[in-house]
Amino acid sequence: MEKDYLIIGYIVSTHGLRGGLKIKPATSFVDDRFKVRRKLTVKNPKTNEFETLTISKITTQKDLLVINFKEINVIEKAEEYLKLPLYIKRENVVLEEGYFFLDDLLGMKVVLEDNILVGEVSEILEYASYHTLRIKRENAKDLLIPYIEEFIVSTDLSSKTIVFRPIEGML
């Protein structure tokens, strides 16, 4: 079921007594994903059910968004949602040609230019300037590869393959 959703942010703390939440965005399209009246989804930790929350107000505070939701109006209710991811339905997101969701990289094979298997993408780490792929390898430690053109030759979603060019000593 969670494959039908994309994580677009994480709830990091509360803000004020009226149930505001500080959100760390996890999307390159913040202005498009976070708008007043936009419906977002959160997975209730008590019931394990998805709940819909409607944005009623947005302000920014450094690199965070402070969001008030119509359904949350007291700090006690807001505290129930701390540390949870915010989702949007994948079907509601349209990407331009050449773009893809980072989640689509999970499980892809990573091969060298001569088609030798390196491993499989098990996690995507986000850093300020680029994303890094954690590659799970057989009989070896995980490998971290910055997802930048110096290392990534190509990404083929149809064959679920990433072609990788390592620097000396990386493997």
C-alpha positions in Angstrom: 0.0 0.0 0.0 2.8 2.4 0.8 4.1 2.1 -2.8 1.0 4.1 -3.7 2.4 7.0 -1.7 5.5 9.2 -1.9 7.2 10.7 1.2 7.4 14.5 0.7 8.4 15.5 4.2 9.0 14.6 7.8 7.3 16.0 10.9 10.2 17.1 13.2 8.6 19.1 16.0 5.5 21.0 17.1 5.1 24.8 16.8 2.9 26.7 19.2 -0.1 25.7 21.3 -2.6 25.5 18.4 -1.1 22.4 16.9 1.3 23.7 14.3 4.0 21.3 13.0 7.5 21.9 11.7 8.1 19.9 8.6 11.5 19.0 6.9 10.6 18.8 3.2 11.9 15.7 1.3 11.1 16.8 -2.2 12.6 19.0 -4.9 9.2 20.5 -5.5 8.3 22.2 -2.2 6.1 24.9 -3.6 4.1 22.5 -5.6 3.7 19.8 -2.9 2.9 22.1 0.0 0.0 24.4 -0.7 -2.9 25.7 1.4 -5.9 23.3 1.0 -3.6 20.5 -0.3 -4.4 17.1 1.3 -1.5 15.2 2.7 -1.5 11.7 4.2 0.1 10.5 7.4 0.1 7.0 8.8 -1.4 6.9 12.3 1.1 5.1 14.6 -1.7 3.8 16.9 -4.0 2.4 14.3 -1.6 1.9 11.4 -4.2 3.5 9.1 -3.6 6.3 6.7 -5.2 9.6 7.7 -5.8 12.7 5.5 -4.7 16.1 6.7 -5.6 19.4 5.0 -3.1 22.2 5.0 -4.7 25.4 6.4 -1.6 27.6 6.8 2.1 27.6 5.8 5.0 29.7 6.9 8.7 29.1 6.6 11.3 29.0 9.3 14.9 28.6 8.0 14.9 25.3 6.1 11.7 24.1 7.6 8.0 24.7 6.9 5.6 25.5 9.7 2.3 24.0 8.8 -1.1 24.1 10.4 -3.6 21.4 9.5 -7.3 21.8 9.6 -7.6 18.5 11.6 -5.1 19.4 14.3 -5.8 22.4 16.5 -4.1 21.7 19.9 -0.5 20.8 20.7 -1.5 17.5 22.4 -2.9 16.3 19.1 0.1 17.6 17.2 2.5 15.7 19.5 0.9 12.4 18.3 2.4 13.0 14.8 6.0 13.8 15.8 8.7 12.0 13.7 6.3 10.7 11.1 6.6 11.0 7.4 4.1 13.0 5.3 2.9 11.3 2.1 1.2 12.4 -1.1 -0.6 9.9 -3.4 1.7 8.9 -6.2 -1.2 9.1 -8.7 -1.6 12.8 -7.9 1.9 13.7 -9.0 2.8 14.4 -12.6 6.5 14.6 -13.5 8.0 16.2 -16.6 9.8 14.1 -19.1 13.2 12.9 -17.8 12.2 13.1 -14.1 11.5 10.2 -11.8 10.8 9.5 -8.2 13.8 8.7 -6.0 11.9 5.8 -4.6 12.0 4.3 -8.1 15.7 3.7 -7.6 15.2 1.4 -4.6 15.8 -2.2 -5.6 17.6 -1.3 -8.9 20.7 -3.3 -10.0 23.9 -1.3 -10.0 26.5 -2.5 -12.6 29.8 -1.3 -13.8 30.2 -0.1 -17.4 31.3 -3.6 -18.5 28.1 -5.0 -17.0 29.6 -6.6 -13.9 27.1 -6.6 -11.0 28.0 -4.4 -8.0 24.9 -4.8 -6.0 21.4 -3.4 -5.4 20.2 0.0 -4.2 18.9 -0.5 -0.7 18.6 3.1 0.6 18.7 6.7 -0.6 20.5 9.2 1.7 19.8 12.9 1.3 22.6 15.4 1.8 22.6 19.1 1.2 24.1 19.1 -2.3 23.3 15.6 -3.6 21.7 12.2 -2.9 23.8 9.1 -2.1 22.8 5.5 -2.9 23.5 2.8 -0.4 24.4 -0.3 -2.5 23.9 -3.7 -0.8 26.6 -6.1 -2.0 27.0 -9.8 -1.6 29.9 -10.8 0.6 31.1 -7.2 1.0 30.3 -4.1 3.0 27.6 -1.8 1.7 28.9 0.8 -0.8 27.9 4.5 -0.8 27.7 6.1 -4.2 27.0 9.8 -4.7 24.2 10.1 -7.3 26.0 12.6 -9.5 27.1 12.4 -13.1 30.8 11.8 -12.2 29.8 8.3 -10.9 26.5 7.6 -12.6 26.7 6.8 -16.3 23.0 6.0 -16.9 19.8 5.2 -15.1 17.4 2.9 -17.0 14.1 2.6 -15.2 12.7 0.1 -17.7 15.5 -2.4 -17.1 15.9 -1.3 -13.5 19.6 -0.8 -14.0 22.0 1.9 -13.0 25.4 2.0 -14.7 28.2 3.1 -12.4 31.7 4.3 -13.0 33.9 4.1 -9.8 37.0 6.0 -9.0 40.2 4.2 -8.1 40.0 2.6 -4.7 36.2 3.0 -4.4 35.5 -0.7 -4.7 
